[in-house]
Amino acid sequence: METQKITIELPSEILSLVAARKKDIPSRILEYLILELYRIGEISSGKAAQCLSMERSEFIRFASRLGIPFINMDRDELTEDVEHARRVSEEAGK
């Protein structure tokens, strides 16, 4: 994957919250960026995993531990999917 180097300015007090060691700051900021892009639906879990050099299943567990769900459905969407699955199952059983 091709990369580009950028420079950003952040308040010093924010940097100390990002990572305890200065050398870890770029990788932590990349993690935060990728997690947010995944959370808002801009990239897939597969792309996010690739960007962070992880297996997809590892990324899904990582994001889940941070409160970012793999399946992001509201109650109505979930109910609709369950009902659809039941109908398909019933039709297949006929």
C-alpha positions in Angstrom: 0.0 0.0 0.0 1.3 3.4 -1.0 1.8 5.9 1.9 2.3 9.6 2.2 3.9 11.5 5.0 2.1 14.5 6.5 2.8 16.9 9.3 0.1 18.1 11.7 0.2 20.4 14.6 -1.5 19.3 17.8 -1.6 20.8 21.3 1.1 19.4 23.6 -1.4 18.3 26.2 -3.2 16.2 23.5 0.0 14.4 22.5 0.6 13.2 26.0 -2.9 11.6 26.0 -2.3 9.9 22.6 0.7 7.9 23.7 3.1 7.6 26.7 6.1 7.4 24.5 6.8 9.9 21.7 7.8 7.3 19.2 4.3 5.6 19.5 2.4 8.8 18.6 2.3 8.2 14.8 1.0 4.7 15.1 -1.6 5.6 17.7 -2.9 8.5 15.6 -3.1 6.2 12.6 -5.1 3.7 14.7 -7.5 6.5 15.8 -8.0 7.7 12.3 -8.6 4.2 10.9 -11.0 3.3 13.7 -13.0 6.5 13.1 -13.2 6.0 9.4 -14.5 2.4 10.1 -16.9 3.6 12.7 -18.5 6.2 10.4 -18.6 3.7 7.5 -16.1 5.2 5.2 -13.9 2.1 5.1 -14.7 -1.6 5.5 -13.3 -3.8 8.3 -11.1 -5.5 5.7 -9.6 -2.2 4.6 -9.2 -1.1 8.2 -7.4 -4.3 9.0 -5.1 -3.9 6.0 -4.2 -0.4 7.0 -3.3 -1.5 10.5 -1.5 -4.7 9.3 -3.9 -6.9 11.1 -6.1 -9.9 10.1 -9.7 -8.9 9.6 -10.9 -10.9 12.6 -8.2 -9.3 14.8 -9.4 -5.8 13.7 -13.0 -6.7 14.4 -12.1 -7.8 18.0 -9.9 -4.7 18.4 -12.7 -2.3 17.4 -15.2 -4.2 19.5 -13.1 -3.9 22.6 -13.2 -0.1 22.0 -17.0 -0.1 21.7 -17.2 0.0 17.9 -19.6 -2.8 16.9 -19.0 -5.0 13.9 -22.8 -5.2 13.1 -24.2 -1.7 13.4 -28.0 -2.2 13.2 -30.8 -0.6 15.1 -33.6 -2.7 16.6 -35.9 -2.3 13.6 -33.2 -3.3 11.1 -32.4 -6.4 13.2 -36.1 -7.4 13.5 -36.5 -7.0 9.8 -33.5 -9.2 9.0 -34.7 -11.9 11.5 -38.1 -11.9 9.9 -36.6 -12.1 6.4 -34.4 -15.0 7.5 -37.4 -16.9 9.0 -39.4 -16.4 5.7 -36.5 -17.7 3.6 -36.0 -20.6 6.0 -39.7 -21.5 5.9 -39.8 -21.3 2.1 -36.7 -23.5 1.8 -38.3 -26.1 4.0 -41.4 -26.4 1.8 
